[in-house]
Amino acid sequence: MTCTDIHSFRIAGQAVRQVRHGSTTSQDFHSKYGTGLMIGGAVFCTAVWSYVLTQTGITWNLSPVGKVMPKEWREAEE
């Protein structure tokens, strides 16, 4: 058996443990930091979009109402 074979068995064993137990991350991490990460992510996302919408000067053109004028109708030439 080579070193690569032993390494393959080790990786396979880790994969089996992950499948059986769900994840290598303990549930303590989620209970400790999950709420804070979600709130932090929401605050960050809101701050970035607030900056983009108010400070960058992008014209969004959300509605074409009143901006698009129909062309004059013309009869088909025969």
mmCIF file of the N, C-alpha and C atoms, coordinates in Angstrom:
data_MODEL
# 
_entry.id   MODEL 
# 
loop_
_atom_site.group_PDB 
_atom_site.id 
_atom_site.type_symbol 
_atom_site.label_atom_id 
_atom_site.label_alt_id 
_atom_site.label_comp_id 
_atom_site.label_asym_id 
_atom_site.label_entity_id 
_atom_site.label_seq_id 
_atom_site.pdbx_PDB_ins_code 
_atom_site.Cartn_x 
_atom_site.Cartn_y 
_atom_site.Cartn_z 
_atom_site.occupancy 
_atom_site.B_iso_or_equiv 
_atom_site.pdbx_formal_charge 
_atom_site.auth_seq_id 
_atom_site.auth_comp_id 
_atom_site.auth_asym_id 
_atom_site.auth_atom_id 
_atom_site.pdbx_PDB_model_num 
ATOM 1   N N  . MET A 1 1  ? 0.842   -1.168 0.000   1.00 0.00 ? 1  MET A N  1 
ATOM 2   C CA . MET A 1 1  ? 0.000   0.000  0.000   1.00 0.00 ? 1  MET A CA 1 
ATOM 3   C C  . MET A 1 1  ? 0.895   1.241  0.000   1.00 0.00 ? 1  MET A C  1 
ATOM 4   N N  . THR A 1 2  ? 0.569   2.190  -0.891  1.00 0.00 ? 2  THR A N  1 
ATOM 5   C CA . THR A 1 2  ? 1.374   3.399  -0.984  1.00 0.00 ? 2  THR A CA 1 
ATOM 6   C C  . THR A 1 2  ? 0.777   4.485  -0.101  1.00 0.00 ? 2  THR A C  1 
ATOM 7   N N  . CYS A 1 3  ? 1.504   5.551  -0.007  1.00 0.00 ? 3  CYS A N  1 
ATOM 8   C CA . CYS A 1 3  ? 1.050   6.687  0.806   1.00 0.00 ? 3  CYS A CA 1 
ATOM 9   C C  . CYS A 1 3  ? -0.236  7.285  0.205   1.00 0.00 ? 3  CYS A C  1 
ATOM 10  N N  . THR A 1 4  ? -0.329  7.279  -1.129  1.00 0.00 ? 4  THR A N  1 
ATOM 11  C CA . THR A 1 4  ? -1.523  7.811  -1.787  1.00 0.00 ? 4  THR A CA 1 
ATOM 12  C C  . THR A 1 4  ? -2.756  6.980  -1.443  1.00 0.00 ? 4  THR A C  1 
ATOM 13  N N  . ASP A 1 5  ? -2.598  5.654  -1.386  1.00 0.00 ? 5  ASP A N  1 
ATOM 14  C CA . ASP A 1 5  ? -3.721  4.785  -1.038  1.00 0.00 ? 5  ASP A CA 1 
ATOM 15  C C  . ASP A 1 5  ? -4.213  5.064  0.375   1.00 0.00 ? 5  ASP A C  1 
ATOM 16  N N  . ILE A 1 6  ? -3.276  5.233  1.303   1.00 0.00 ? 6  ILE A N  1 
ATOM 17  C CA . ILE A 1 6  ? -3.644  5.514  2.690   1.00 0.00 ? 6  ILE A CA 1 
ATOM 18  C C  . ILE A 1 6  ? -4.380  6.853  2.773   1.00 0.00 ? 6  ILE A C  1 
ATOM 19  N N  . HIS A 1 7  ? -3.879  7.842  2.015   1.00 0.00 ? 7  HIS A N  1 
ATOM 20  C CA . HIS A 1 7  ? -4.511  9.159  2.002   1.00 0.00 ? 7  HIS A CA 1 
ATOM 21  C C  . HIS A 1 7  ? -5.931  9.062  1.424   1.00 0.00 ? 7  HIS A C  1 
ATOM 22  N N  . SER A 1 8  ? -6.110  8.251  0.387   1.00 0.00 ? 8  SER A N  1 
ATOM 23  C CA . SER A 1 8  ? -7.429  8.066  -0.217  1.00 0.00 ? 8  SER A CA 1 
ATOM 24  C C  . SER A 1 8  ? -8.408  7.477  0.788   1.00 0.00 ? 8  SER A C  1 
ATOM 25  N N  . PHE A 1 9  ? -7.943  6.475  1.556   1.00 0.00 ? 9  PHE A N  1 
ATOM 26  C CA . PHE A 1 9  ? -8.808  5.869  2.575   1.00 0.00 ? 9  PHE A CA 1 
ATOM 27  C C  . PHE A 1 9  ? -9.180  6.882  3.649   1.00 0.00 ? 9  PHE A C  1 
ATOM 28  N N  . ARG A 1 10 ? -8.247  7.738  4.010   1.00 0.00 ? 10 ARG A N  1 
ATOM 29  C CA . ARG A 1 10 ? -8.500  8.742  5.033   1.00 0.00 ? 10 ARG A CA 1 
ATOM 30  C C  . ARG A 1 10 ? -9.563  9.733  4.547   1.00 0.00 ? 10 ARG A C  1 
ATOM 31  N N  . ILE A 1 11 ? -9.447  10.174 3.291   1.00 0.00 ? 11 ILE A N  1 
ATOM 32  C CA . ILE A 1 11 ? -10.423 11.111 2.738   1.00 0.00 ? 11 ILE A CA 1 
ATOM 33  C C  . ILE A 1 11 ? -11.791 10.449 2.635   1.00 0.00 ? 11 ILE A C  1 
ATOM 34  N N  . ALA A 1 12 ? -11.816 9.189  2.204   1.00 0.00 ? 12 ALA A N  1 
ATOM 35  C CA . ALA A 1 12 ? -13.077 8.468  2.098   1.00 0.00 ? 12 ALA A CA 1 
ATOM 36  C C  . ALA A 1 12 ? -13.734 8.325  3.468   1.00 0.00 ? 12 ALA A C  1 
ATOM 37  N N  . GLY A 1 13 ? -12.933 8.055  4.497   1.00 0.00 ? 13 GLY A N  1 
ATOM 38  C CA . GLY A 1 13 ? -13.475 7.944  5.855   1.00 0.00 ? 13 GLY A CA 1 
ATOM 39  C C  . GLY A 1 13 ? -14.065 9.243  6.339   1.00 0.00 ? 13 GLY A C  1 
ATOM 40  N N  . GLN A 1 14 ? -13.405 10.358 5.995   1.00 0.00 ? 14 GLN A N  1 
ATOM 41  C CA . GLN A 1 14 ? -13.938 11.668 6.387   1.00 0.00 ? 14 GLN A CA 1 
ATOM 42  C C  . GLN A 1 14 ? -15.264 11.934 5.679   1.00 0.00 ? 14 GLN A C  1 
ATOM 43  N N  . ALA A 1 15 ? -15.353 11.540 4.408   1.00 0.00 ? 15 ALA A N  1 
ATOM 44  C CA . ALA A 1 15 ? -16.594 11.756 3.657   1.00 0.00 ? 15 ALA A CA 1 
ATOM 45  C C  . ALA A 1 15 ? -17.733 10.948 4.262   1.00 0.00 ? 15 ALA A C  1 
ATOM 46  N N  . VAL A 1 16 ? -17.449 9.711  4.666   1.00 0.00 ? 16 VAL A N  1 
ATOM 47  C CA . VAL A 1 16 ? -18.481 8.875  5.281   1.00 0.00 ? 16 VAL A CA 1 
ATOM 48  C C  . VAL A 1 16 ? -18.951 9.491  6.587   1.00 0.00 ? 16 VAL A C  1 
ATOM 49  N N  . ARG A 1 17 ? -18.033 10.008 7.391   1.00 0.00 ? 17 ARG A N  1 
ATOM 50  C CA . ARG A 1 17 ? -18.414 10.637 8.654   1.00 0.00 ? 17 ARG A CA 1 
ATOM 51  C C  . ARG A 1 17 ? -19.272 11.875 8.410   1.00 0.00 ? 17 ARG A C  1 
ATOM 52  N N  . GLN A 1 18 ? -18.939 12.641 7.377   1.00 0.00 ? 18 GLN A N  1 
ATOM 53  C CA . GLN A 1 18 ? -19.734 13.832 7.070   1.00 0.00 ? 18 GLN A CA 1 
ATOM 54  C C  . GLN A 1 18 ? -21.148 13.455 6.669   1.00 0.00 ? 18 GLN A C  1 
ATOM 55  N N  . VAL A 1 19 ? -21.280 12.401 5.877   1.00 0.00 ? 19 VAL A N  1 
ATOM 56  C CA . VAL A 1 19 ? -22.600 11.984 5.445   1.00 0.00 ? 19 VAL A CA 1 
ATOM 57  C C  . VAL A 1 19 ? -23.409 11.468 6.627   1.00 0.00 ? 19 VAL A C  1 
ATOM 58  N N  . ARG A 1 20 ? -22.789 10.697 7.486   1.00 0.00 ? 20 ARG A N  1 
ATOM 59  C CA . ARG A 1 20 ? -23.514 10.133 8.631   1.00 0.00 ? 20 ARG A CA 1 
ATOM 60  C C  . ARG A 1 20 ? -23.939 11.207 9.626   1.00 0.00 ? 20 ARG A C  1 
ATOM 61  N N  . HIS A 1 21 ? -23.081 12.174 9.861   1.00 0.00 ? 21 HIS A N  1 
ATOM 62  C CA . HIS A 1 21 ? -23.340 13.167 10.905  1.00 0.00 ? 21 HIS A CA 1 
ATOM 63  C C  . HIS A 1 21 ? -23.789 14.514 10.362  1.00 0.00 ? 21 HIS A C  1 
ATOM 64  N N  . GLY A 1 22 ? -23.891 14.645 9.074   1.00 0.00 ? 22 GLY A N  1 
ATOM 65  C CA . GLY A 1 22 ? -24.407 15.883 8.496   1.00 0.00 ? 22 GLY A CA 1 
ATOM 66  C C  . GLY A 1 22 ? -23.330 16.847 8.072   1.00 0.00 ? 22 GLY A C  1 
ATOM 67  N N  . SER A 1 23 ? -22.395 17.147 8.919   1.00 0.00 ? 23 SER A N  1 
ATOM 68  C CA . SER A 1 23 ? -21.377 18.134 8.596   1.00 0.00 ? 23 SER A CA 1 
ATOM 69  C C  . SER A 1 23 ? -20.239 18.031 9.592   1.00 0.00 ? 23 SER A C  1 
ATOM 70  N N  . THR A 1 24 ? -19.096 18.610 9.187   1.00 0.00 ? 24 THR A N  1 
ATOM 71  C CA . THR A 1 24 ? -17.976 18.655 10.130  1.00 0.00 ? 24 THR A CA 1 
ATOM 72  C C  . THR A 1 24 ? -18.083 19.864 11.045  1.00 0.00 ? 24 THR A C  1 
ATOM 73  N N  . THR A 1 25 ? -18.929 20.837 10.679  1.00 0.00 ? 25 THR A N  1 
ATOM 74  C CA . THR A 1 25 ? -19.133 22.026 11.503  1.00 0.00 ? 25 THR A CA 1 
ATOM 75  C C  . THR A 1 25 ? -20.071 21.674 12.654  1.00 0.00 ? 25 THR A C  1 
ATOM 76  N N  . SER A 1 26 ? -19.657 22.021 13.837  1.00 0.00 ? 26 SER A N  1 
ATOM 77  C CA . SER A 1 26 ? -20.504 21.692 14.985  1.00 0.00 ? 26 SER A CA 1 
ATOM 78  C C  . SER A 1 26 ? -21.713 22.616 15.039  1.00 0.00 ? 26 SER A C  1 
ATOM 79  N N  . GLN A 1 27 ? -22.776 22.141 15.669  1.00 0.00 ? 27 GLN A N  1 
ATOM 80  C CA . GLN A 1 27 ? -23.983 22.950 15.801  1.00 0.00 ? 27 GLN A CA 1 
ATOM 81  C C  . GLN A 1 27 ? -23.755 24.125 16.749  1.00 0.00 ? 27 GLN A C  1 
ATOM 82  N N  . ASP A 1 28 ? -22.722 24.047 17.576  1.00 0.00 ? 28 ASP A N  1 
ATOM 83  C CA . ASP A 1 28 ? -22.423 25.161 18.474  1.00 0.00 ? 28 ASP A CA 1 
ATOM 84  C C  . ASP A 1 28 ? -22.115 26.432 17.691  1.00 0.00 ? 28 ASP A C  1 
ATOM 85  N N  . PHE A 1 29 ? -21.419 26.280 16.569  1.00 0.00 ? 29 PHE A N  1 
ATOM 86  C CA . PHE A 1 29 ? -21.075 27.443 15.751  1.00 0.00 ? 29 PHE A CA 1 
ATOM 87  C C  . PHE A 1 29 ? -22.335 28.162 15.297  1.00 0.00 ? 29 PHE A C  1 
ATOM 88  N N  . HIS A 1 30 ? -23.316 27.397 14.817  1.00 0.00 ? 30 HIS A N  1 
ATOM 89  C CA . HIS A 1 30 ? -24.542 28.003 14.315  1.00 0.00 ? 30 HIS A CA 1 
ATOM 90  C C  . HIS A 1 30 ? -25.338 28.657 15.437  1.00 0.00 ? 30 HIS A C  1 
ATOM 91  N N  . SER A 1 31 ? -25.380 28.022 16.579  1.00 0.00 ? 31 SER A N  1 
ATOM 92  C CA . SER A 1 31 ? -26.135 28.620 17.678  1.00 0.00 ? 31 SER A CA 1 
ATOM 93  C C  . SER A 1 31 ? -25.423 29.844 18.242  1.00 0.00 ? 31 SER A C  1 
ATOM 94  N N  . LYS A 1 32 ? -24.096 29.860 18.196  1.00 0.00 ? 32 LYS A N  1 
ATOM 95  C CA . LYS A 1 32 ? -23.346 31.015 18.713  1.00 0.00 ? 32 LYS A CA 1 
ATOM 96  C C  . LYS A 1 32 ? -23.366 32.190 17.740  1.00 0.00 ? 32 LYS A C  1 
ATOM 97  N N  . TYR A 1 33 ? -23.096 31.921 16.466  1.00 0.00 ? 33 TYR A N  1 
ATOM 98  C CA . TYR A 1 33 ? -22.825 33.005 15.521  1.00 0.00 ? 33 TYR A CA 1 
ATOM 99  C C  . TYR A 1 33 ? -23.865 33.153 14.417  1.00 0.00 ? 33 TYR A C  1 
ATOM 100 N N  . GLY A 1 34 ? -24.808 32.242 14.309  1.00 0.00 ? 34 GLY A N  1 
ATOM 101 C CA . GLY A 1 34 ? -25.753 32.267 13.196  1.00 0.00 ? 34 GLY A CA 1 
ATOM 102 C C  . GLY A 1 34 ? -26.573 33.534 13.113  1.00 0.00 ? 34 GLY A C  1 
ATOM 103 N N  . THR A 1 35 ? -27.174 33.944 14.221  1.00 0.00 ? 35 THR A N  1 
ATOM 104 C CA . THR A 1 35 ? -28.014 35.138 14.227  1.00 0.00 ? 35 THR A CA 1 
ATOM 105 C C  . THR A 1 35 ? -27.193 36.381 13.926  1.00 0.00 ? 35 THR A C  1 
ATOM 106 N N  . GLY A 1 36 ? -26.030 36.474 14.527  1.00 0.00 ? 36 GLY A N  1 
ATOM 107 C CA . GLY A 1 36 ? -25.165 37.637 14.283  1.00 0.00 ? 36 GLY A CA 1 
ATOM 108 C C  . GLY A 1 36 ? -24.721 37.736 12.840  1.00 0.00 ? 36 GLY A C  1 
ATOM 109 N N  . LEU A 1 37 ? -24.397 36.594 12.237  1.00 0.00 ? 37 LEU A N  1 
ATOM 110 C CA . LEU A 1 37 ? -23.987 36.602 10.840  1.00 0.00 ? 37 LEU A CA 1 
ATOM 111 C C  . LEU A 1 37 ? -25.135 37.012 9.920   1.00 0.00 ? 37 LEU A C  1 
ATOM 112 N N  . MET A 1 38 ? -26.330 36.530 10.219  1.00 0.00 ? 38 MET A N  1 
ATOM 113 C CA . MET A 1 38 ? -27.476 36.896 9.398   1.00 0.00 ? 38 MET A CA 1 
ATOM 114 C C  . MET A 1 38 ? -27.774 38.392 9.509   1.00 0.00 ? 38 MET A C  1 
ATOM 115 N N  . ILE A 1 39 ? -27.744 38.922 10.721  1.00 0.00 ? 39 ILE A N  1 
ATOM 116 C CA . ILE A 1 39 ? -28.004 40.351 10.912  1.00 0.00 ? 39 ILE A CA 1 
ATOM 117 C C  . ILE A 1 39 ? -26.896 41.181 10.265  1.00 0.00 ? 39 ILE A C  1 
ATOM 118 N N  . GLY A 1 40 ? -25.653 40.761 10.466  1.00 0.00 ? 40 GLY A N  1 
ATOM 119 C CA . GLY A 1 40 ? -24.533 41.472 9.850   1.00 0.00 ? 40 GLY A CA 1 
ATOM 120 C C  . GLY A 1 40 ? -24.616 41.466 8.338   1.00 0.00 ? 40 GLY A C  1 
ATOM 121 N N  . GLY A 1 41 ? -24.984 40.327 7.762   1.00 0.00 ? 41 GLY A N  1 
ATOM 122 C CA . GLY A 1 41 ? -25.128 40.245 6.311   1.00 0.00 ? 41 GLY A CA 1 
ATOM 123 C C  . GLY A 1 41 ? -26.243 41.138 5.795   1.00 0.00 ? 41 GLY A C  1 
ATOM 124 N N  . ALA A 1 42 ? -27.343 41.174 6.514   1.00 0.00 ? 42 ALA A N  1 
ATOM 125 C CA . ALA A 1 42 ? -28.467 42.019 6.107   1.00 0.00 ? 42 ALA A CA 1 
ATOM 126 C C  . ALA A 1 42 ? -28.087 43.502 6.181   1.00 0.00 ? 42 ALA A C  1 
ATOM 127 N N  . VAL A 1 43 ? -27.377 43.898 7.239   1.00 0.00 ? 43 VAL A N  1 
ATOM 128 C CA . VAL A 1 43 ? -26.942 45.287 7.387   1.00 0.00 ? 43 VAL A CA 1 
ATOM 129 C C  . VAL A 1 43 ? -25.967 45.654 6.277   1.00 0.00 ? 43 VAL A C  1 
ATOM 130 N N  . PHE A 1 44 ? -25.023 44.768 5.993   1.00 0.00 ? 44 PHE A N  1 
ATOM 131 C CA . PHE A 1 44 ? -24.045 45.027 4.940   1.00 0.00 ? 44 PHE A CA 1 
ATOM 132 C C  . PHE A 1 44 ? -24.735 45.175 3.585   1.00 0.00 ? 44 PHE A C  1 
ATOM 133 N N  . CYS A 1 45 ? -25.635 44.267 3.272   1.00 0.00 ? 45 CYS A N  1 
ATOM 134 C CA . CYS A 1 45 ? -26.349 44.293 1.994   1.00 0.00 ? 45 CYS A CA 1 
ATOM 135 C C  . CYS A 1 45 ? -27.176 45.575 1.870   1.00 0.00 ? 45 CYS A C  1 
ATOM 136 N N  . THR A 1 46 ? -27.862 45.942 2.934   1.00 0.00 ? 46 THR A N  1 
ATOM 137 C CA . THR A 1 46 ? -28.665 47.165 2.924   1.00 0.00 ? 46 THR A CA 1 
ATOM 138 C C  . THR A 1 46 ? -27.785 48.392 2.733   1.00 0.00 ? 46 THR A C  1 
ATOM 139 N N  . ALA A 1 47 ? -26.635 48.415 3.398   1.00 0.00 ? 47 ALA A N  1 
ATOM 140 C CA . ALA A 1 47 ? -25.732 49.562 3.270   1.00 0.00 ? 47 ALA A CA 1 
ATOM 141 C C  . ALA A 1 47 ? -25.188 49.683 1.851   1.00 0.00 ? 47 ALA A C  1 
ATOM 142 N N  . VAL A 1 48 ? -24.786 48.579 1.270   1.00 0.00 ? 48 VAL A N  1 
ATOM 143 C CA . VAL A 1 48 ? -24.235 48.621 -0.085  1.00 0.00 ? 48 VAL A CA 1 
ATOM 144 C C  . VAL A 1 48 ? -25.295 49.074 -1.080  1.00 0.00 ? 48 VAL A C  1 
ATOM 145 N N  . TRP A 1 49 ? -26.502 48.510 -1.004  1.00 0.00 ? 49 TRP A N  1 
ATOM 146 C CA . TRP A 1 49 ? -27.544 48.908 -1.947  1.00 0.00 ? 49 TRP A CA 1 
ATOM 147 C C  . TRP A 1 49 ? -27.987 50.351 -1.721  1.00 0.00 ? 49 TRP A C  1 
ATOM 148 N N  . SER A 1 50 ? -27.994 50.808 -0.474  1.00 0.00 ? 50 SER A N  1 
ATOM 149 C CA . SER A 1 50 ? -28.335 52.208 -0.214  1.00 0.00 ? 50 SER A CA 1 
ATOM 150 C C  . SER A 1 50 ? -27.331 53.132 -0.879  1.00 0.00 ? 50 SER A C  1 
ATOM 151 N N  . TYR A 1 51 ? -26.058 52.781 -0.781  1.00 0.00 ? 51 TYR A N  1 
ATOM 152 C CA . TYR A 1 51 ? -25.010 53.575 -1.437  1.00 0.00 ? 51 TYR A CA 1 
ATOM 153 C C  . TYR A 1 51 ? -25.190 53.555 -2.952  1.00 0.00 ? 51 TYR A C  1 
ATOM 154 N N  . VAL A 1 52 ? -25.391 52.375 -3.505  1.00 0.00 ? 52 VAL A N  1 
ATOM 155 C CA . VAL A 1 52 ? -25.526 52.254 -4.959  1.00 0.00 ? 52 VAL A CA 1 
ATOM 156 C C  . VAL A 1 52 ? -26.719 53.064 -5.458  1.00 0.00 ? 52 VAL A C  1 
ATOM 157 N N  . LEU A 1 53 ? -27.841 52.975 -4.767  1.00 0.00 ? 53 LEU A N  1 
ATOM 158 C CA . LEU A 1 53 ? -29.051 53.654 -5.230  1.00 0.00 ? 53 LEU A CA 1 
ATOM 159 C C  . LEU A 1 53 ? -28.989 55.168 -5.074  1.00 0.00 ? 53 LEU A C  1 
ATOM 160 N N  . THR A 1 54 ? -28.280 55.646 -4.053  1.00 0.00 ? 54 THR A N  1 
ATOM 161 C CA . THR A 1 54 ? -28.321 57.084 -3.776  1.00 0.00 ? 54 THR A CA 1 
ATOM 162 C C  . THR A 1 54 ? -27.085 57.846 -4.225  1.00 0.00 ? 54 THR A C  1 
ATOM 163 N N  . GLN A 1 55 ? -25.934 57.226 -4.300  1.00 0.00 ? 55 GLN A N  1 
ATOM 164 C CA . GLN A 1 55 ? -24.696 57.967 -4.519  1.00 0.00 ? 55 GLN A CA 1 
ATOM 165 C C  . GLN A 1 55 ? -24.033 57.761 -5.877  1.00 0.00 ? 55 GLN A C  1 
ATOM 166 N N  . THR A 1 56 ? -24.369 56.714 -6.588  1.00 0.00 ? 56 THR A N  1 
ATOM 167 C CA . THR A 1 56 ? -23.626 56.427 -7.819  1.00 0.00 ? 56 THR A CA 1 
ATOM 168 C C  . THR A 1 56 ? -24.141 57.187 -9.022  1.00 0.00 ? 56 THR A C  1 
ATOM 169 N N  . GLY A 1 57 ? -25.355 57.706 -8.970  1.00 0.00 ? 57 GLY A N  1 
ATOM 170 C CA . GLY A 1 57 ? -25.885 58.474 -10.087 1.00 0.00 ? 57 GLY A CA 1 
ATOM 171 C C  . GLY A 1 57 ? -26.346 57.618 -11.249 1.00 0.00 ? 57 GLY A C  1 
ATOM 172 N N  . ILE A 1 58 ? -26.601 56.357 -11.008 1.00 0.00 ? 58 ILE A N  1 
ATOM 173 C CA . ILE A 1 58 ? -27.084 55.475 -12.063 1.00 0.00 ? 58 ILE A CA 1 
ATOM 174 C C  . ILE A 1 58 ? -28.530 55.832 -12.380 1.00 0.00 ? 58 ILE A C  1 
ATOM 175 N N  . THR A 1 59 ? -28.836 55.949 -13.664 1.00 0.00 ? 59 THR A N  1 
ATOM 176 C CA . THR A 1 59 ? -30.214 56.162 -14.095 1.00 0.00 ? 59 THR A CA 1 
ATOM 177 C C  . THR A 1 59 ? -30.812 54.802 -14.371 1.00 0.00 ? 59 THR A C  1 
ATOM 178 N N  . TRP A 1 60 ? -31.850 54.465 -13.645 1.00 0.00 ? 60 TRP A N  1 
ATOM 179 C CA . TRP A 1 60 ? -32.352 53.096 -13.695 1.00 0.00 ? 60 TRP A CA 1 
ATOM 180 C C  . TRP A 1 60 ? -33.378 52.867 -14.789 1.00 0.00 ? 60 TRP A C  1 
ATOM 181 N N  . ASN A 1 61 ? -34.105 53.904 -15.230 1.00 0.00 ? 61 ASN A N  1 
ATOM 182 C CA . ASN A 1 61 ? -35.112 53.761 -16.277 1.00 0.00 ? 61 ASN A CA 1 
ATOM 183 C C  . ASN A 1 61 ? -36.085 52.627 -15.977 1.00 0.00 ? 61 ASN A C  1 
ATOM 184 N N  . LEU A 1 62 ? -36.762 52.719 -14.855 1.00 0.00 ? 62 LEU A N  1 
ATOM 185 C CA . LEU A 1 62 ? -37.625 51.635 -14.427 1.00 0.00 ? 62 LEU A CA 1 
ATOM 186 C C  . LEU A 1 62 ? -38.916 51.532 -15.228 1.00 0.00 ? 62 LEU A C  1 
ATOM 187 N N  . SER A 1 63 ? -39.446 52.648 -15.709 1.00 0.00 ? 63 SER A N  1 
ATOM 188 C CA . SER A 1 63 ? -40.722 52.605 -16.409 1.00 0.00 ? 63 SER A CA 1 
ATOM 189 C C  . SER A 1 63 ? -40.628 53.393 -17.707 1.00 0.00 ? 63 SER A C  1 
ATOM 190 N N  . PRO A 1 64 ? -41.088 52.807 -18.808 1.00 0.00 ? 64 PRO A N  1 
ATOM 191 C CA . PRO A 1 64 ? -41.068 53.538 -20.076 1.00 0.00 ? 64 PRO A CA 1 
ATOM 192 C C  . PRO A 1 64 ? -42.294 54.440 -20.273 1.00 0.00 ? 64 PRO A C  1 
ATOM 193 N N  . VAL A 1 65 ? -43.211 54.466 -19.311 1.00 0.00 ? 65 VAL A N  1 
ATOM 194 C CA . VAL A 1 65 ? -44.442 55.239 -19.454 1.00 0.00 ? 65 VAL A CA 1 
ATOM 195 C C  . VAL A 1 65 ? -44.091 56.725 -19.560 1.00 0.00 ? 65 VAL A C  1 
ATOM 196 N N  . GLY A 1 66 ? -44.586 57.355 -20.616 1.00 0.00 ? 66 GLY A N  1 
ATOM 197 C CA . GLY A 1 66 ? -44.337 58.768 -20.840 1.00 0.00 ? 66 GLY A CA 1 
ATOM 198 C C  . GLY A 1 66 ? -43.014 59.042 -21.529 1.00 0.00 ? 66 GLY A C  1 
ATOM 199 N N  . LYS A 1 67 ? -42.190 58.049 -21.733 1.00 0.00 ? 67 LYS A N  1 
ATOM 200 C CA . LYS A 1 67 ? -40.885 58.250 -22.361 1.00 0.00 ? 67 LYS A CA 1 
ATOM 201 C C  . LYS A 1 67 ? -40.856 57.696 -23.783 1.00 0.00 ? 67 LYS A C  1 
ATOM 202 N N  . VAL A 1 68 ? -41.681 56.710 -24.041 1.00 0.00 ? 68 VAL A N  1 
ATOM 203 C CA . VAL A 1 68 ? -41.709 56.086 -25.357 1.00 0.00 ? 68 VAL A CA 1 
ATOM 204 C C  . VAL A 1 68 ? -42.898 56.633 -26.115 1.00 0.00 ? 68 VAL A C  1 
ATOM 205 N N  . MET A 1 69 ? -42.635 57.205 -27.256 1.00 0.00 ? 69 MET A N  1 
ATOM 206 C CA . MET A 1 69 ? -43.712 57.773 -28.077 1.00 0.00 ? 69 MET A CA 1 
ATOM 207 C C  . MET A 1 69 ? -43.927 56.859 -29.276 1.00 0.00 ? 69 MET A C  1 
ATOM 208 N N  . PRO A 1 70 ? -45.189 56.561 -29.582 1.00 0.00 ? 70 PRO A N  1 
ATOM 209 C CA . PRO A 1 70 ? -45.453 55.712 -30.742 1.00 0.00 ? 70 PRO A CA 1 
ATOM 210 C C  . PRO A 1 70 ? -45.136 56.447 -32.043 1.00 0.00 ? 70 PRO A C  1 
ATOM 211 N N  . LYS A 1 71 ? -44.726 55.690 -33.046 1.00 0.00 ? 71 LYS A N  1 
ATOM 212 C CA . LYS A 1 71 ? -44.452 56.283 -34.352 1.00 0.00 ? 71 LYS A CA 1 
ATOM 213 C C  . LYS A 1 71 ? -45.776 56.549 -35.066 1.00 0.00 ? 71 LYS A C  1 
ATOM 214 N N  . GLU A 1 72 ? -45.724 57.479 -36.001 1.00 0.00 ? 72 GLU A N  1 
ATOM 215 C CA . GLU A 1 72 ? -46.910 57.779 -36.802 1.00 0.00 ? 72 GLU A CA 1 
ATOM 216 C C  . GLU A 1 72 ? -47.254 56.563 -37.641 1.00 0.00 ? 72 GLU A C  1 
ATOM 217 N N  . TRP A 1 73 ? -48.558 56.289 -37.753 1.00 0.00 ? 73 TRP A N  1 
ATOM 218 C CA . TRP A 1 73 ? -49.024 55.156 -38.552 1.00 0.00 ? 73 TRP A CA 1 
ATOM 219 C C  . TRP A 1 73 ? -48.907 55.546 -40.016 1.00 0.00 ? 73 TRP A C  1 
ATOM 220 N N  . ARG A 1 74 ? -48.381 54.621 -40.816 1.00 0.00 ? 74 ARG A N  1 
ATOM 221 C CA . ARG A 1 74 ? -48.341 54.905 -42.248 1.00 0.00 ? 74 ARG A CA 1 
ATOM 222 C C  . ARG A 1 74 ? -48.972 53.754 -42.993 1.00 0.00 ? 74 ARG A C  1 
ATOM 223 N N  . GLU A 1 75 ? -49.644 54.099 -44.056 1.00 0.00 ? 75 GLU A N  1 
ATOM 224 C CA . GLU A 1 75 ? -50.315 53.092 -44.865 1.00 0.00 ? 75 GLU A CA 1 
ATOM 225 C C  . GLU A 1 75 ? -49.276 52.302 -45.659 1.00 0.00 ? 75 GLU A C  1 
ATOM 226 N N  . ALA A 1 76 ? -49.569 51.037 -45.887 1.00 0.00 ? 76 ALA A N  1 
ATOM 227 C CA . ALA A 1 76 ? -48.687 50.193 -46.665 1.00 0.00 ? 76 ALA A CA 1 
ATOM 228 C C  . ALA A 1 76 ? -48.680 50.649 -48.111 1.00 0.00 ? 76 ALA A C  1 
ATOM 229 N N  . GLU A 1 77 ? -47.519 50.718 -48.699 1.00 0.00 ? 77 GLU A N  1 
ATOM 230 C CA . GLU A 1 77 ? -47.417 51.134 -50.101 1.00 0.00 ? 77 GLU A CA 1 
ATOM 231 C C  . GLU A 1 77 ? -47.743 49.954 -50.995 1.00 0.00 ? 77 GLU A C  1 
ATOM 232 N N  . GLU A 1 78 ? -48.521 50.246 -52.047 1.00 0.00 ? 78 GLU A N  1 
ATOM 233 C CA . GLU A 1 78 ? -48.894 49.162 -52.955 1.00 0.00 ? 78 GLU A CA 1 
ATOM 234 C C  . GLU A 1 78 ? -48.130 49.222 -54.229 1.00 0.00 ? 78 GLU A C  1 
# 
